[in-house]
Amino acid sequence: VPGGIIRLSTNRNQILGTQRLYADGITWDDLQTIKNECGYADRMAVEIYPEADHVLNLINARHLWILPEPLPYAWRH
């Protein structure tokens, strides 16, 4: 992706009999752990909520956009 931004996508599969479903319930803690375990613990990430006419909600998948630099308005402690 241009500008050094990386898209990290994840979903949770669930098998019911012969059916493969995409299970809901990926928490903030899950996403933080996935980001860290994929090697981006030192990078900030965001999740995007698009305009209504650009929503594509076909499966329970989550996307994090790993940023090359911290956002200037992010919380710090």
C-alpha positions in Angstrom: 0.0 0.0 0.0 1.4 3.5 -0.8 2.9 5.4 2.0 4.2 2.4 3.9 0.7 1.5 5.3 0.1 -2.2 5.8 -3.3 -3.8 5.8 -3.6 -6.7 8.3 -6.8 -8.7 7.9 -8.2 -11.4 10.2 -11.2 -13.5 10.8 -12.3 -16.4 13.0 -13.6 -19.6 11.4 -16.1 -21.9 12.9 -17.0 -25.3 11.6 -20.6 -26.5 12.1 -21.1 -29.9 10.6 -20.1 -29.5 6.9 -20.5 -25.7 7.0 -17.6 -23.3 7.5 -18.8 -20.0 9.0 -17.0 -16.8 9.9 -17.6 -16.4 13.7 -18.2 -13.0 15.3 -16.5 -11.8 18.4 -13.0 -10.6 17.6 -12.3 -8.3 20.5 -10.0 -5.3 20.8 -7.7 -7.4 22.9 -7.6 -10.1 20.2 -6.7 -7.5 17.6 -4.0 -6.0 19.7 -2.5 -9.4 20.3 -2.7 -10.3 16.6 -1.0 -7.0 15.7 1.8 -7.6 18.2 2.3 -11.3 17.3 2.5 -10.4 13.5 5.6 -8.3 14.4 4.0 -4.8 14.7 4.1 -4.3 18.4 6.1 -1.1 17.9 3.6 0.3 15.4 0.3 2.1 15.7 -2.8 0.7 13.9 -6.2 2.0 13.1 -9.5 0.4 12.1 -11.6 2.2 9.5 -15.4 2.7 9.5 -16.2 3.9 5.9 -19.0 6.1 4.6 -22.3 4.3 4.4 -22.2 3.8 0.6 -18.8 2.1 0.8 -19.6 -0.5 3.5 -18.9 -4.1 2.4 -20.1 -6.4 5.1 -20.0 -10.0 3.7 -18.1 -11.9 6.4 -17.0 -11.2 9.9 -13.5 -10.0 9.1 -11.6 -7.2 10.7 -8.9 -5.1 9.1 -6.2 -3.1 10.8 -4.1 -0.5 9.0 -0.6 -0.6 10.4 0.8 3.0 10.2 4.4 3.9 9.4 4.3 6.8 11.9 2.3 7.4 15.0 -0.8 9.6 14.7 -0.3 13.1 16.2 -3.6 13.0 18.0 -3.3 9.5 19.6 -3.4 9.0 23.3 -0.1 8.8 25.1 0.7 8.0 28.7 
